[in-house]
Amino acid sequence: PYDGYQFKGKVMATISRGKLVYTDDSLVIARSEVTKQSHG
């Protein structure tokens, strides 16, 4: 369901085939936020 999904906000990340490709310097923050949201 996250195929080609794009996150917009403080951190910009693109999910490709279940893989997260971050395009921001805040990888740690993005990982924490995305993981929490995706884990819900």
Backbone torsions as a table, in degrees:
resi	resn	phi	psi	omega
1	PRO	NA	-19.7	-179.3
2	TYR	-93.8	14.8	-178.1
3	ASP	-65.4	115.7	177.7
4	GLY	73.7	15.3	179.5
5	TYR	-77.4	142.5	-179.1
6	GLN	-122.5	132.5	177.4
7	PHE	-95.1	129.6	179.4
8	LYS	-118.7	135.6	-179.4
9	GLY	154.0	-143.5	179.8
10	LYS	-58.1	-41.0	-178.6
11	VAL	-120.6	134.1	-179.6
12	MET	-104.4	116.3	-179.6
13	ALA	-131.6	143.4	179.2
14	THR	-119.0	124.7	-179.6
15	ILE	-91.4	126.2	179.7
16	SER	-126.5	112.0	179.1
17	ARG	55.0	40.1	179.4
18	GLY	83.4	3.0	179.6
19	LYS	-107.6	139.5	-179.1
20	LEU	-97.3	122.5	178.7
21	VAL	-113.9	104.3	-177.4
22	TYR	-81.5	138.9	177.9
23	THR	-120.2	33.9	-179.0
24	ASP	-138.0	164.9	-179.3
25	ASP	-80.7	-15.5	-177.5
26	SER	-93.7	65.2	-179.0
27	LEU	-67.3	-41.3	-177.7
28	VAL	-61.2	-49.4	-179.1
29	ILE	-62.5	-44.9	-178.4
30	ALA	-60.4	-44.8	-178.3
31	ARG	-60.4	-44.9	-178.6
32	SER	-63.2	-47.8	-177.8
33	GLU	-66.5	-48.1	-178.1
34	VAL	-63.3	-42.2	-179.0
35	THR	-61.9	-43.1	-179.2
36	LYS	-64.2	-45.0	-178.5
37	GLN	-66.8	-42.8	-176.5
38	SER	-72.9	-27.4	-178.1
39	HIS	-76.8	-19.5	-178.5
40	GLY	-68.2	NA	NA
